[in-house]
């Protein structure tokens, strides 16, 4: 079952984080168990306080939505132990029509890759050498469907030597009775007795009755009985070698489940292997990848909440399949390849829209979820003082507060109490930060909402130094920090950029990179529209 990710915007605020949690929870309540809330940025202090109050973990962080190896329909061939015989590996590859197999150790970690070419090369070499070395006795008995005749006497664990078939014309060949020989014979008691007496290394008896004295022999000879013909034994004996002896172990190119397909494709262009092993987080083999798997990759499926602008969305957005957008901002530039559900309403919080969706589906949020959603509405509407706030926001927040059994006034004050004294100016600036591109102008706006702006204004020069560096590094035309004071019902604006731009946009003369805007609480409705009107 493929997961559907629900995510807010980069540098997420409280409304964004809670919206992803609330919508995923709603879909799961309706039976869609594959919806998963995620985030694409750090959780700020305000959001962390709200999550902690309602004993909720933040959604897991997703670095990028680019297509990964785990999103592909790759193959899952058997991963064979290095100890299995070549015969078994060959049959596995033939039955599964596989060109290559991963070979693993006892922990399931990659030992090597075995291809049909490796087996063919080994067969050619053994045809010329007619010798085997270090074949485990267990493997040999398995391949030959044999039994150990003198199992209580022999201490042999591996078999090595030159392979001979005992034909009448070569009975007198001294090699047939050498400790370095493997002798294959049929119903030939005389040659069997002679081989045992002479101490031949290994004696394989094909389709013959076994005499009691052979089973009781204390000789060092390993005696095996098999129902196969001598001809088949002479072929199969070479296939008893463990695959770890012939598989490729050097210069193996392996990929991981989290590798991005774009990077994998570049690597494949520089190599010519038939199949590449895929490893999981613990370096265990998860499957194999071939070139044709890259032709039609399965895109990640995503629901966007609290935004609909590409610059604010997840990295790799062009590679995902957007299923739905739920937002309360202006319509921006995100495009899709097919029609999707879009719910965009002029309210102060995405969670106001989600509360209505809970109602429409007859789902009552749990007290925990209701408390989070009420806090998110208070956060985005600045305790109902923002001009973006509507009567619906207030009504929905009150309804949620009753379910969660919380006091909205107390909850709001706890959210906006400043708790970032131990944070750097950069960390505070990045807490609720967004970038905008308006008529060729690049703009960065951060907002810190608090109940007392004094502590933050005392650090004005720290903020301005960071903003200057940001403007220079990323080429912004204007960088703004909004310090919004809930009790003063206004915003102290710090800026790096043109004084003339600020004066024209807000009709206030700046002094020392600072102005105060009475009644301004919203970045979306009172800052961005003024700059858009000026630059547009």
N, C-alpha and C positions, 0 to 999 in steps of 0.2 A: 504494500500500500504506500503510495507516494505521499510525502508530507506536503502540505500547503502552508507556506509561511505567511504569517500576518505581521507586518512591520510598519512602524512609524518612520519619521524622517531622521536624517543624520543629526547628531547633537540633540537627541530627543529631550523634550520637556515632559512634564508630568502628564499632560493630556495625551501625548503621543505614546508613552510607555503603557499607560493604563488602557488606552484604546485598543492596543494590540492584545493585551491580556483579556479585556472584556469581550472583544469580538471572537477570539478563539474559544473562550469559555461558552459563549452563546452557541456557536456552531457545534461544539461538542455536546452541549445540552440537547441539541436537535438531532443528534446521532451521527454527526460528521466528525469522527474521531481523529481524522488525519490533519486537522487544523492545529497549527503550532505557533504560539506567539514568540517572536524574536525581536532583537533590537540591533541597530547598526551604529550605535554610538554609546558613549559612557553614560551612566545614570548620574544625574546631578544630585546635589545635597537635598534639595526640596523633595524630589521624587523618592530618594532613599528614605527620608523621614516618613513619608506616607506609606511606602511599602513595609517598613519596619513596624509602623503602628498597626497595620492590619496583617502582620505576620505572613508576608508574601515575598517570594523570591523574584528578583528581576528576571525578565526573559533572557534566555541565553544570547550571547553576542555572536553575530554573523559578520565576518569580515567582508565578504563579497558574495554576490549571487551569480557569479560567472559559472558556467557549466563545468562540473567536475567529473572525474572518472566515475565516481559513485552514481552519477546521473545516467550513465550509459547502460545499455542492455548488453553487457559484456558476457563472455562465456564462463561457465562454472564447471570445468572439467575436473575429474578426480585428481587430487594431489597425492601422488604415490610416495610411499616411504622409499628412501634410498636403498633399503635392503631387499626390496621385492625383485624377483628375477626379470630379466629382459623379456622372457616369454610372456609374462603377465602384462607387462607394459605394452608390448606389441599388440596383444589381443585387445587391450583396452583402447588403444589408439585406432585399431582397425574397426572395432565395433562402434566406436563413437565418431568415426570419420574425422579424427583429429590429426593435425600436422605436428603438434607438440604438446608436451605435458610438463607441468611443474613437478619437480622432485623435492621433497621436504625432509627435514630431520624429525626427530621424535617430538619436538615442540611445535611442529607445523610450520616452521620457518624455512624460507627458501634455501635449498641446497644446490639446485641447478635446474637446467631445462633440458629435457630429452626430446629430440625430434626424430622423425622417420629417417632423416639423413644420418643421424648418429648411429641408429641401428643398422642401416645399410652399410655404412662404413665399417662397423664392427664385423658384420657378416663377411665382408670381403677380406678383411684382415685375417679372420679365423680360418677362412678357406685356404689361405696361403700358408699360415703357420701351423694349423692342425694341433693347436695346443691351448689348454685352458689353465688358468692360474687363480688360486684362491677362491674357488667356488664353495660357498657355505653348504654343508651337507644337507641342511634343511631345504635349501633352494633346489638342490639336485634331486632329492627325493620327491619334491613337489612336481617339478617339471616332468620327471620320468614316471610319475604315478607309481613310484616304487616303495619298497620296504627294505629296511636294513636287516640283512640276514643274520649277521653276527653282532647284533646291537648290544649284547651284554659284554662283549669282549673288546670291541674297538674303541679307541679314544680319539678317533679322527673327528675333527670339526670342520675342516675344509679339505677340498680335493683339488689337486693340481697335477699336471702331467701331459705327456703326448698321448693322443687318442689313437687307438688301434682297434680294428675289427679282426677277430681271430678266424681267419679263413684257413682251409686245409693246407693250402700251398705255403703258408707262412708260419706253421706251427713251430718251426725250429728257430725262428727269428729271436735272438736274445732280448730284443727290445720288448717282446711280449711279456717278459717276466721281470722287467726292471721296476724298482721302487718308484721310478719317475714316469711310469706308464699307467694309462687307464685302458683296461682291456674290456672290449665288448664281445660277448660270445653268446651262443645259443645253447642247445642241448648237447654240450660237448664235455662230458665228465672228465675225460683225460686232461684236456687243456685247463679245465677248472682246477683239478687237483694239482697239476704242475704249477699253475699260477700262484695258488695258495702256498705251496711249499717253497716257491722261489721268492715270495714276499712282494708280489706286484702291488703297486700303490693302490689301485682301485680296480675291482672286478665287478662288471655289470652283466648279470645273467638275464638273458631275454627269453621269455616264454618257455621256461623249463622248470621241471620239478626240482625242489631243493632237498638235497640229502641232509639227514640229521647231522652228519659230521661237519658239514660246511657251517651250519648254524652254531655248532659248539666249538669251532676253531678258535684258538687263542692267538692266531697270527695277527700281524699288524695290518693285514690287507682289509680294506673296507669292501664288504661284499653286499651288492645291491641286487634285488630281484625286481624285474619290471615286466608288465604285460605287453610292452611295446616291442616292435620288431627291432632288430639290430640296426637297420637302415634309419629308422626314425630316431633311435637313441643317438646315433652318430650326428644327427642334425640338431636334436633338442638339447644335447648336453651343453652346447655352446650358449644356449639361451637361458641357462641357469645362473649366469653371472649377475650379481646385483647391479641395478641400473646406475647406482652411484659411481660405478667404475667407468662408465662410458658417457654419462650425461655431461653437458657443457657447464662448467663452473666459473669460467673466466669471462670477463667483459660482458656480463649479462646486464641488459637494460631493463630495469623494473620501474613500475609506476606505483603510486599510492592512491588510495581512494579519494584523498582530498586534493590531488593534483588537478590543475585546471586543464581543460581539454585543449585550449589554445597552445599551452606550453607542450603538452603531449604531442600534438600534431607537428610542432617544429622538431621535436626530438625524433619522431618517426621518419621525417623527411631525410634525416641524416643517417638512417640505418635501414637494414633490409631483413629483419627477422620476420618469421611467419606469425609468431605470437609473442606477446610480452607479458610477464607475470605481473599481477596486481597484488599489492600488499596492504594490509590494514594497519591500524594504529599501533599494533603490537608486532609488526613485521611478519605476521602470518599471511600465508597465501590466501587471497580472497577470490581469485579467478585469473583469467587471461584476457588480453586485449589484442584485437587484430585491427588492421586498417579500416575494414568495412564497418566496424562499430562506430567510427567517427562520422559516417556519412549522414546519419539522421539522429543527432543527439536528442535526448529527452530533456526539455527545458524545465528548470525549476518553476513551480507555480507559486504566485505571490498575490496577496491582498494588501493594498496600500491603504493605510489609515492616517488621517491628519496631515496629508500632503498629496499633491499631484503635480509636483515640479521635479523634473529630472535631476536638476542640480542638487536637490535636497534628498534625493532618493538613494537607494542602495547602489553601490558600485556593481557594475555588470548588469544594469537594468535592461540594456539592449538585448541580453541573452535570456531573459526570463519571459514567462507567459503570465501576464497580468490578468487575474480573474475578476477583480473587483476593486473599486476605489470608494472609500467613505471619508468625506472631508468637509471642512467648513471654510476653506480658503478660496481665493479666486481660482478660476480654471487657468491652468498654465500650459505646459508644452509636452506633456507625456502623450505618446501615440501608441496605439495598439494595432495588431494585425487583424483583429476581428472584434465584433461588438462585445462589450462587457457591461456588467452592472455598475452604474455610477450613482452614488447618493451624495449629493452636495447641497447643503442647506445653510442659509444665512443665520447661523447661531454662534454663540460665543465659544463653544467647545464641541469637539468631536464626540465626547461622551454623552452630550445631550442627545445627539442623533442616535447613538447606540442604546441609550435608555428607551427611546421610542421604539427601537427595533426589538428590544426585549419585550416591551408591552405588546407589540403587534404579533409576536410569536407566542404570547402567553407564557413566557418564561420569567419567573421571579428570580432576580440575582440573589446569590447568597449574601448574608450580612457583610462578609469580607469583600466581595466584589462590589457590592453597593457602596460600602465605605470608600473604596478606592475611586469609584466613579464620581462620587460626590466631591471628594477631594480634588479630582482632576478638573471638574467644572469650576470649583472655587479658584483653582490655580489659573486657569485660562481666562477667566472673567475678572481676575484680581478682586475676589470677594464681591462680585457683582458690580464693581465700580468701573469696569472697562466699558467704553462705548460699544464694544462688540456684544455686550451682554444683552440678552433678550428676556422677555417674560417666560419663555419656554425654558431657558437655562435655570432660572430661579425655581420654577415649578418642578422641574425634573430633579434638581439638587435636593429640594425639600422632600420629595418623594423617596429618593434614595436614602436620605438621612434618617427617615422614619424606619426604613428597613434595617439600616445599619445601627440604629439607636445611637446616633452621634449628634452633637450640637454644632451647627455649621459655623457659628461665630468662633467658637473655641477651636474647631478644626482649622479654619482659615488662619487664625493668628498663629497657631503652631506651625503651619506650613511656611509662613512668611517671616518667622523669626530668623534673624541672621545667624548662621552657624558656620561661617566660612573663614573665621579669623586665622585659622592655621593653614589656609590654602594660599597658593601663589596667585598673583594677578592673572597669569595666563590660565590657570585652572578655573578661576571664577569667570573669566571672560568666555571660556569654552563651554560653560555650563548650559547656556541656552543661546546657541549661536547659529545664524543662518546667513547664507550668501544669496545675492540677487543679481540678476543681469537685466538692466533696464535701459533700452534704447542705446546700446553700445557702452553703457557705463557699468562698471563692476563695483558692487557695494557689499559690505559685510556689516551685519547688525547683530549685536549681542544684547541681551536684556537680563538684568538681575532685578527681581522683585523682592522687596523687603518691607519691614514695618518701620525702619529707621535708617535713612540713607547716610547719616552722619559717619558711621564707621567706614563705609565704602568711599565716601568723598575724601576722607583723610588719606586714602591710598591713591589719590588721583594721579600723581606722577608715575606710580607703578603701572597703572592702567595705560596711560598715554605712551609710556616707553614701549610696552608690548604692542600697542596698536600701531605705532610707527614702524616697528619691525615687521609686523604683519602686512602692512600696506606696501612696504618696500619689497618684501619677499614674494608676495603673490600679485603684485601689480594692481591693487585696488585703487579706484579713484576716490573712494570715501570709506572710512571705517568709523562706526558709531558704537558707543556703549550707552544703553539706556539703563539708568538706575531709577527704577520706578518705586516710589514711596507710597505704600497703600494708605497710610494715615494722612499724608499731605495731599493725596489724590493728584499726584503730578509726577513728572519725570525729569530728573537731572540728566542732561545729555552731554556726554563727553565725545569729542570727535577729532579725527585727524583727516584733514582734507581742506577744501576751500571754505574760508569764512563767508565768502560771497554766496556760495551755494546754500549754506545753512541759513543765512539771513533771508535770501529770496524764498526759500522753501517754507520757513516757519515764521517769518516776519519778526524775528528777534535778533538783536545785535549780539553776536557772540563776544565773549571776553575770556581770553586765556583758554581757548578750546573748550568752552563750556557754556551751556545755556540751561535755563529752567523752563519747562513747558507745563504750565498749569492745566490740569484736566487731561493731560495726555497719558494714557495707560496702555495703549495697544500699538505694538509694532505693525501689525497687519493692517489696521484701519486708520491709524493716525500718523504713521511715519512713512511707510512705503507709498501710500497714495500721494502724499505731498511731493515726494521726490519724483514719482512717476509723472505727475502733472508738470513739474518743472523741466524734466529732461525730455518728456514726450513731445 
